[in-house]
Each structure stands twice: as C-alpha cells, then as structure tokens.
Amino acid sequence: MKVLANDGLDQSGIDALTEKGFEVITAKVPQEFLADYINEHKIRTLLVRSATQVRKDIIDNCPSLEIIGRGGVGMDNIDVDYAREKGIHVINTPSASSESVAELVFAHLFSGARFLQDSNRKMPMVGDTEFAALKKAYAAGIELRGKTIGIIGMGRIGQEVARIALGLGMRVIAADNNVGKASIKVKFYNNQFINVDIETEPLQDVLKHSDFITLHVPAQKEGYMIGKNEFGIMKDGVAVVNCSRGGVIDETALIEALDSGKVKFAGLDVFINEPVPSKEILNHSKISLTPHTGASTLEAQDRIGLSLAEQISSILQIQ
C-alpha cells in the first residue's frame, strides 16, 4: 500500500490516500536510484509530474509497480504504451489544471501587451531617474478586446482559453486535426451563460489571421510545429504564447522573428532545454517568462491530488 510521490503531491491528495490506508512517501529520489528505491520499499504506485522519467528500465526492473500516475496532462515522460503492455495502470489528471494553464496564457498576453516583462525589470533600476523615458517607451500598449486569438490545439486547455477569450470580447479561431467543432459554454457571475460553437480551421489559416497565437499541443516527436516558415505566414506584429511543451516552437526562429519585429512579443512557460533555458531566451526583453508553472496554482494542485487519490483507490478497489 505504498505510494511514492516522487515529484510531490498536494496535501489534499496525501490526506485522501492516507485515509484509505496508503502510506504516502514524498521523498525526492534521484532518477539513477529510483528503481532500487521502488524495489527496496515495494512501491505499488509511482506518482510523478514532469521531472521524473518513467522509462522501460524502471518498468522492467520494478515488478512491484501496479500504477504509474502523472499529476497533469502530458505523459511524454512516461513510456505509456509499454507500461500498459506490461499490465501496469497509467493514469493522469487531464482536466484538473486546465483553468490554471489557461489563466497563465492570459497573464503572458496581458504582460506582453503592456510591456510588463520589460518594465518590471527596468523600473527598479532606473524608474527614479528615467521615469519619463520609460513612460514614453511603454506608451504603445495594445488591448486584447476586439482582437483575434488563434488557438492551436482545442483540447481541454484550448477550450478553456477560448472561454476566457470570449469573455474578454475576443474573436476566437482554432486549429486542431482531431477536433472539428467545439462548443464553448461561457458562464457569467449571475448564472447566465452563452454557448459559442467554434469550428476548427486549417493551421495555415489560423496563423495567417491571428493577432495572438497560443499553443496547446503535445510534445513534437519530429521537428517543430512553429518554425521559420510558420512565422513567415503570420501577421506582422503577432504575439505568440507557449504553455504546452518545450520544442513545439523553434526558439532560434522565434528570436529572429522577435528581433525583426515580425513577432511583437512572446510568452513562454516551457523551453527546449528545460530546466536550463538558453540565455538568449532568458535575456530577451520581448519575452514574458515563467518556469513551467502552468498548473502551479493551489486550486489545480488540490484537484490533481484528489483526482489521483480517487483513481488509485478505484484501481486497487479500496473503499
């Protein structure tokens, strides 16, 4: 009944599992010692986030494992098919963090639209001596209302982004090879709501007509989804946000597009060389940066913990 939450677990999940009789271990075991630890402690359930890799070597050498759980959506750090072939249950929490990731997208959009990523750096340094110059430099901000946002990937997170965008008064277009139409329910504070149907379009059309582009797609096995050619299709002065996976955007092409003015600003929560992003990316004045914190809200972590606990109890038939 031992659960190893190697990348941590919210207290709500720990409490829910403990109440069912599980022993929850939250010690961070280094990757190279993980298999030995699992075997020594007879771990039945291994829970991870994005840091721990669960590859064939772990799966083959840890016969006590019955469940591998990913707190979050993407499972590219787990050999999912192989684990299931070996009879191991693989679970995740696809809907628990959608709202949190979507809100971060707009944090980046608002930040870039009003130069916050740059002004927050410069105001502490020269705000008392160059106030007027900074005010002039940041005077060309833009509004989101009335603009077109292109959503690439209309899964749960993409649809939540669409919901917020519609509430802000934006026009929403989307591309997704697996989703033909999405029905978005936009709720208001007084229990009123509207339903908006969004039919997806070819990727090139979305790239061509969007003022803002946000990506919500899995890790790319081959090449980049957005590279030099795709930037060439976009409007001049477009903004791009990536809160999905590092490697979806060619970062070299992104910097070139930013420097040329093709891209007005970018927001990045994920990076190619994570956890060591390139200095060029980190130091660029037109990029709003966060360290892969899309799902890192108290509310999302609470939902993730409870969801994992419920799934584990159900699989192991613990009442």
N, C-alpha and C positions, 0 to 999 in steps of 0.2 A: 504493500500500500504506500510505497514511497514515490513522491513526485519531486523531480529536480527541475526547478525553475531557473535555468542557468543564466538567463538574461533578466531575471527579476520578475515579480508578479505583484500586482496591486493587492493591498491588504484585504480588500473585499473577496478576491479570489482565494487568498490564503485561508481566510476565515471560513468560507463556504466549503472548501476541501477539508479543513480540519474538523469541521462539524460532522462530516461524513466519515471520519476516521482515518483520513490520509495524513501521512507525515510529509510536510512540505519543506523542502530544502532549497534555500535561496543563495547558497554559496556559489560564487562565480568560479567555475572550474576552467582552467585554461584549455584551449582546444586540444593540445597534444596529450593532455592527461584525462580527457573526457571519457574515453572508452574504459579505461582502467577504473575510474571512479564509479561509472554506472555498474560495472560488474562487481566491484567490491561491495557496494551498498545495495545491490539488487534493485536498481531503479526500474520501476514498471512504466513510468510516464516521464518523458523528457519534454519540457516546455522551453521554447526559445523565442527570441524576437528576430532581429536581423543580424546580430553579431555572431552567434554560434552557427557553425556549419554542421549539418547532419547528412553526411555523405555515405557512400557504400561501406566504407571501412567501419563506421560506427554501427551501421545496420547489421553488417555481417558478424561483427565481433561482440555484440551485446545481446545475447539470447533472452535476457530478462525483459527487454523493451516490448511493451504492448501498444503504447500510444506515443506518437510524436505530435506535439501541438505547437502551432505558431500563433503567437499573440499579434494579430494583424491580418493583412490581406495577402500580400505576395508570399509565395513559398519557394522562391528561387534559391534559397539557401538550404533547401531540403531535397533529397532525391526521392520525390513523392512516389512516382510510379514504382520504383524499385522497392521502396518500403512496403507499399501495398501488396506487391507480388510476394513479399516475404510474410504476409499476414499481419503486418503492423498497421494499426489505425493511424491515419494522418488527418488532423483537424486544424482549423484556423477560425478566425473571427471576422468574416468578410464585411459585416455591416457595423461593427462596433465603433470604428473610428472614422466613418465617412464624414460626419459633421465636422469633426475636428480638422481633418485634412482640407476639406472644402473651405473652412474659415481661414486657414493659413494661406490658401491661394489668394483670398481677397486681402489678407494682411500684406502680402507681397505686392498685389496690384495697387492698393492704396499707397503703400510706401513708395513704389516707383513713380506713380502718377504725380506725387507731390515731393519727390526728391528726398524722402526721409532717410534713405540709406546713406546718402551723402551728407545731408545737413546734420544728422546725428553724430557724424564723425567730426565735422568742421566747427560746429557751434561751440563745443567745449574748448577747442583750441584757439579759435580766432573770433568767436562771436562777440567779444567785448571790444575788439579793435577793427573788425571788418564787417560790422553788422549790416551796413548799407549795401556793401558789395554782395554779401550773401543773399540779402533780400532780393536784389536785382537778379542774381544768378538763378534763384528758385522761383522766379515770377511767372514762368511759363508752364505751370502745372496744368493738368487736364482732369476732367471729370469722367467718371465711368458711366453715369447715366446717359442713355441715348446711344451709347457705343455698341459695337458688335463684338461679342466674345465667342471665339471658336473653341469648342471642347473636343479634344481628340481622345476618344475612349468614353463611352456612355454607360459604364457600369454604375455601381452604387455611388462611388465618389463623384464621377462625372455628372450624374443626375442630381446629386446634392449641390454641386457647383451651379448647375443650371437653375435650381430652385432659388438659390441666393441671388443669382444674376437677374432673374426675372423680377424678384422682389425689389431690386435696385433700379428697375426700369431699363435693363439692357436688352438688346436683341440677342438671341441665342441661336447659334448654328452648331452643328456637331458632325463628327465623322466617326464611324465605327463599323467595321466589316461584319460584326456579329450582331449588331442591333439595328433593325430597320426603322423602328419608331419607339420613342419613349414618351410616356405620359407623365408629366410632372405636376404634382399637386402642390400648389403654393398656398401655405396657410398664413392667416393673419391673426393678430392678437385676440380678436373678438370671436374666434371660432369660425369666421368666414374663410372661404378658400376659393381658388380658381384652378381649373385643370388646363394645362397647356400641352398640346401634342407637338413633339419635335421629331421631324423625320430627318434621319441622318443623310449626309451628302458625301460625295467623293472627297477624299482628303485634299486634293489639289484645290477644289472649290472653297473649302474651309480656309486653307492657307491664304488664298487669294483675297478673300472678302473680310477677314477678321481684323479688328483693331487690337484685340488681345487674344492670345492663344495660350491655352493651358492643357497640359498633357496628363492623362490618367490611363496609362497602358503598362503592360508587364515589361520586365527586362527583355531587351532585344538579344536574340541568340546570334544574329548576324547583322552587322552594320548598325547604323543609326537610323532612327525614324526621322529625325530632323537634322539635316546636314546642309552643306553649302547650296545644293540645288533647291532644297525646300525653302531656305532663307531667301533665295532669289525670287521665288514665287510670291512671297509675302508682300503686303503693302509696305511702303516706306513709312518708318516711324511706328511700326508694330511693337508690341510688348509680348514677351514670352515668359511663361512660368512653368517650372517642372517640379512637381511634388510627388512624382511617381517613382522612378528608378534612375539611378545614375547610368549613363551610357545610352539613354534614349536620345539625348542631344549631343551632337559633336561639339565639344566645348571650344575647340580651336576655331571652328566655323562661327560659333556664337560670338567669340571675342572679336573676330574680324567684322561681323555684322554690327556689333555694338560700336566699334571704332569708326566704321564708315558712316554711321547714322542710320543704316537700314533698320536696325532694331533700336528703339528708343531706350528701353530698359529691360532687364530680365530679373526674375525671381527664382532662386534655386534653393531647394531643401535637400537635394540629393546630388551626388557627384560621381564622376568616373572613378577617381582614385580614393574613394571613401575607405577609411576615415582620414586620408591625407589629401585633401583637395589641392589643386595646383595653386601656386602663388599668384599666377595671372588672374585666376578666377577670384581668389580671396581679396585681392587688392583693387579690383576694378570698381570704379566709382559709380558705374551704372548697373551694378548687380546688387539686389537685395538678397541677403544670405541668412539661412538658418541651418543648424547642424542635424538634419534628418529628424525633425521634431514634429512632423505632420500629425502623428497620432498621440503626441505627448501632451495631452490635457488630462486633468483629474477625472473628468467625466468619461473620456474614452478609456482610460486605464481601468476605471471601475467596471465599465461594460465588458471590456476584454476579460478581466479576471473572472467575472461572474459567468460569462459565456463559456470559457474554458472549463470552469468547475462543473457546470451543468453537463457539458458534453462528456467529460471524463467519467462523471458519476453514471451517466446513462450507458456508456460503453461497457463499463465494468459492473453495471447493474447494482449500483449502490443506492439504496433508498434513503 
